[in-house]
Amino acid sequence: MNYRHAFHAGNHADVLKHLVLVFCLDALKRKPAPCAVLDTHAGSGTYDLLSDEALRSPEWRDGIARLWDWRAAPPAVAGYREAIRAFNDDGVLRTYPGSPALIAAALRESDVLDACELHPADARALRKALRAPNVRIHERDGWEALGALLPPAQSRGLVLIDPPYEQAGELERGAQALGGALKRFGHGVYCWWRPMKSEGALDAADAEVRAQGARQMLRVDLWVDTPQPQGRLLGSSLLLLNPPFGLADTLREALPALAERLAAGQAGSRLR
C-alpha cells in the first residue's frame, strides 16, 4: 500500500474520472427514489494542493488548474468545475475533493455512500472528512467489498472502482470482480478507472467483462500525450457498464476540447 493519491490529486486522470462521476451522480438524482454509491478505493477524502506532497509533484497544475478559468469550457466540464469550486469558497483553487467527498456532497439525505479504504491513515482521514449520517467508512479491501456490499438495499446505485494498480494483474482482477458484481447487482451503474499504458491489456480486460455478461458498455479514453508503457501516466481509460442516458453524447461533445485544453503533446480522446 505505497500509493498515496495526494501526489496526484487533480491531475488529468482525476479530471476525466470526476467529470464522468459528476454526470453519473446527477443522472441518478433525476429520479426521486434513493440510491446507493460504493467507492471501492476511496482515498483520504480531500487534498490540499499546497501541501508538501502536492507541491512535490504538482500534477494538478496540468489538470484542474487548466480548467479553473476556462471561459469556453463545454457544459459537462463547467458542471464538474462547479463541483470542485464548492470546496473552494473564496474562488482560489487550493482544495481538491477526492471521489468520496464529491459523492458525499452530491447525495441527498435519503442516499447512501459506502466508502472503502484499506490504508489505515487514509481511512482515518476519510472518517474525519466525511461525518454525514448517510456515509459509511469501511477500512477494508475494496475488491473484497464488491462481493460483500452488493447488492445494496436500495435498488438503484453506482459503483466506482479506482484501485492504485500497485500489483501485477489488477486489470485481470478487476475484470473478474466486475463479472461477479454484475451477477449480484446487474442493473447498477459501474465506473472502472484504468491507466492507459497497454492498449492490448485494456482490450483484453474489456473482452473479459463482456464475456461475463456485460451488455451495455461504454469505454472512454483520454490522453494528454502519447501514452508510454513505462514512465509517468499520460492517459487513462474508464469502462462504464450500464452508463446513464446521454453520457456518450455529452462526452462526444466535451472530450475533444478537454483533450486540447489539457494537452502536453499529442493529446486525444476516444469513445467506444
C-alpha positions in Angstrom: 0.0 0.0 0.0 2.6 2.5 -1.1 0.4 4.6 -3.4 -0.7 7.9 -2.0 -3.1 9.9 -4.1 -2.1 13.3 -2.5 0.8 13.3 -5.1 -1.6 13.0 -8.0 -4.8 14.8 -6.9 -6.4 17.0 -9.5 -4.4 15.6 -12.4 -5.8 14.8 -15.9 -6.8 11.4 -14.8 -8.9 12.8 -11.9 -10.4 15.3 -14.3 -11.7 12.6 -16.6 -12.8 10.3 -13.7 -14.6 13.0 -11.8 -16.2 14.7 -14.8 -17.9 11.4 -15.6 -18.6 10.7 -11.9 -20.4 14.1 -11.5 -22.6 13.3 -14.6 -23.5 9.9 -13.3 -24.4 11.2 -9.9 -26.6 13.9 -11.4 -28.3 11.2 -13.6 -29.1 9.1 -10.5 -30.7 12.1 -8.8 -33.1 12.7 -11.6 -35.4 10.1 -10.1 -36.8 10.6 -6.5 -36.0 7.0 -5.3 -32.9 6.8 -3.1 -29.7 5.4 -4.5 -26.5 3.9 -3.1 -22.9 4.5 -4.1 -20.0 2.2 -3.4 -16.5 3.7 -3.7 -14.1 0.7 -3.6 -10.8 2.5 -3.3 -11.8 5.8 -1.7 -8.5 7.5 -0.6 -8.5 10.2 2.1 -11.4 12.4 1.0 -9.9 15.8 0.3 -6.4 17.1 -0.7 -4.6 20.3 0.0 -3.0 21.3 -3.3 -0.5 23.4 -1.5 0.7 20.6 0.8 4.2 19.3 0.7 3.0 16.1 -1.1 1.1 18.0 -3.7 3.8 20.5 -4.3 6.4 17.8 -4.6 4.6 16.6 -7.7 2.1 19.3 -8.7 0.3 17.3 -11.3 -2.9 19.4 -10.6 -1.3 22.4 -12.4 -1.7 20.5 -15.7 -5.1 19.2 -14.7 -7.8 21.0 -12.8 -5.8 24.3 -12.8 -6.1 24.5 -16.6 -9.9 24.4 -16.3 -10.3 26.8 -13.4 -10.8 30.0 -15.5 -11.7 28.3 -18.9 -14.4 30.6 -20.2 -15.2 28.4 -23.2 -15.5 25.1 -21.2 -18.1 22.7 -22.5 -21.2 22.3 -20.2 -20.0 19.0 -18.8 -16.6 20.4 -17.9 -18.3 23.5 -16.4 -20.5 21.3 -14.3 -17.6 19.3 -13.0 -15.7 22.5 -12.3 -18.6 23.9 -10.2 -18.5 20.7 -8.1 -14.8 21.4 -7.4 -15.4 25.2 -6.8 -17.9 24.2 -4.0 -14.8 23.1 -2.0 -13.0 26.4 -2.6 -15.4 29.1 -1.3 -13.1 32.1 -2.0 -12.6 31.1 -5.6 -9.0 30.3 -5.2 -8.0 26.7 -6.1 -6.5 25.1 -3.1 -8.6 22.1 -2.1 -9.3 19.2 -4.4 -12.1 16.8 -3.4 -11.5 13.1 -4.0 -14.2 10.8 -5.2 -15.8 10.2 -1.8 -16.0 13.9 -1.0 -17.6 14.6 -4.3 -20.1 11.8 -3.9 -21.0 12.8 -0.3 -21.5 16.4 -1.4 -23.8 15.4 -4.2 -26.0 12.8 -2.4 -29.4 13.6 -0.9 -30.3 12.7 2.7 -32.0 9.5 1.5 -29.0 8.3 -0.4 -26.1 6.3 1.0 -22.3 6.2 0.4 -20.2 3.2 1.3 -16.5 4.3 1.0 -13.8 1.6 1.4 -10.1 2.4 2.1 -7.6 -0.1 3.2 -4.7 2.3 4.1 -5.1 3.0 7.9 -4.0 6.6 7.8 -6.2 7.4 4.8 -9.2 5.6 6.4 -8.8 7.8 9.5 -8.6 10.9 7.4 -11.7 9.8 5.5 -13.6 9.3 8.7 -12.6 12.8 9.8 -13.5 14.4 6.5 -16.9 12.7 6.0 -19.1 12.6 9.0 -22.6 12.7 7.5 -25.0 10.0 8.8 -25.6 8.6 5.3 -21.8 8.0 4.8 -20.2 4.7 6.0 -16.5 4.3 6.0 -15.0 0.8 5.7 -11.4 0.1 6.4 -11.3 -2.9 4.2 -10.1 -4.2 0.8 -12.1 -2.7 -2.0 -12.1 -5.8 -4.1 -13.5 -7.8 -1.2 -16.1 -5.2 -0.7 -17.5 -5.7 -4.2 -18.6 -9.2 -3.0 -19.7 -8.2 0.5 -21.6 -4.9 -0.1 -23.5 -5.7 -3.2 -26.4 -5.6 -3.9 -27.3 -2.5 -1.9 -30.6 -2.3 0.0 -31.5 0.5 -2.5 -32.5 -0.8 -5.9 -30.5 1.9 -7.7 -26.8 2.7 -7.5 -23.4 3.4 -8.7 -20.1 1.5 -8.1 -16.8 3.4 -8.6 -13.7 1.2 -8.9 -10.4 3.1 -8.8 -7.6 0.9 -7.5 -4.0 2.1 -7.1 -2.6 -0.5 -9.6 0.4 -1.3 -7.4 0.2 -5.0 -8.0 0.5 -7.0 -11.2 -2.7 -8.4 -12.6 -5.1 -5.8 -11.3 -6.7 -5.4 -14.7 -7.4 -9.1 -14.8 -8.6 -9.0 -11.2 -10.8 -6.0 -12.0 -12.5 -7.7 -14.9 -13.2 -10.8 -12.8 -14.5 -8.7 -9.9 -16.8 -6.8 -12.3 -18.2 -10.0 -13.6 -19.0 -11.2 -10.1 -20.5 -7.9 -9.1 -22.8 -7.9 -12.2 -24.3 -11.2 -11.1 -25.3 -9.6 -7.8 -26.2 -6.1 -8.9 -26.8 -6.4 -12.7 -28.6 -3.1 -13.2 -26.2 -0.9 -11.3 -24.0 1.7 -13.0 -20.3 0.8 -12.8 -17.4 3.1 -13.5 -14.0 1.4 -13.6 -10.8 3.6 -14.0 -7.7 2.2 -15.6 -4.3 3.6 -16.6 -3.7 3.8 -20.3 -0.4 2.0 -20.7 -1.2 -1.0 -22.9 -4.0 -0.9 -25.4 -3.9 -4.7 -25.7 -4.3 -5.1 -21.9 -7.3 -2.8 -21.8 -8.9 -4.5 -24.8 -8.4 -7.9 -23.1 -10.0 -6.7 -19.9 -13.0 -5.3 -21.7 -13.4 -8.6 -23.6 -13.3 -10.5 -20.3 -16.0 -8.2 -18.8 -18.2 -8.7 -21.9 -17.7 -12.4 -21.8 -19.0 -12.4 -18.2 -22.3 -11.0 -19.3 -21.9 -7.2 -19.6 -24.2 -5.8 -22.3 -24.3 -2.1 -22.1 -20.6 -0.9 -22.1 -19.0 2.4 -22.8 -15.3 2.9 -22.9 -13.9 6.5 -22.5 -10.2 7.2 -23.2 -8.4 10.5 -22.7 -4.6 11.1 -23.2 -2.6 14.3 -22.9 0.4 12.9 -24.8 1.4 9.7 -26.4 0.9 7.0 -23.7 4.1 5.1 -22.8 4.3 1.6 -21.3 6.7 2.9 -18.7 7.1 6.3 -17.0 4.6 8.9 -15.9 0.9 8.4 -16.6 -0.1 10.2 -19.8 -3.6 8.8 -20.4 -6.4 7.0 -18.7 -9.5 4.9 -19.6 -12.9 4.5 -18.0 -15.1 1.5 -18.6 -18.7 2.1 -17.8 -21.4 -0.6 -17.5 -25.0 0.5 -17.8 -23.9 4.1 -18.5 -26.6 6.8 -17.8 -28.6 8.0 -20.8 -26.9 10.9 -22.5 -23.4 10.3 -21.2 -22.0 9.2 -24.5 -23.4 12.3 -26.4 -22.2 14.6 -23.6 -18.6 13.2 -23.7 -18.6 13.2 -27.5 -19.1 17.0 -27.3 -16.8 17.7 -24.4 -13.8 15.4 -24.8 -12.1 16.8 -27.9 -12.0 20.3 -26.4 -10.9 18.9 -23.0 -8.1 16.9 -24.5 -6.8 20.0 -26.3 -7.0 22.1 -23.1 -5.0 19.5 -21.1 -2.6 18.7 -23.9 1.1 18.3 -23.1 1.8 16.9 -26.5 -0.2 14.7 -28.9 -3.4 14.6 -26.9 -6.6 13.0 -27.9 -9.8 11.2 -26.8 -11.9 8.3 -27.9 -15.3 6.7 -27.2 -16.1 3.0 -27.8 
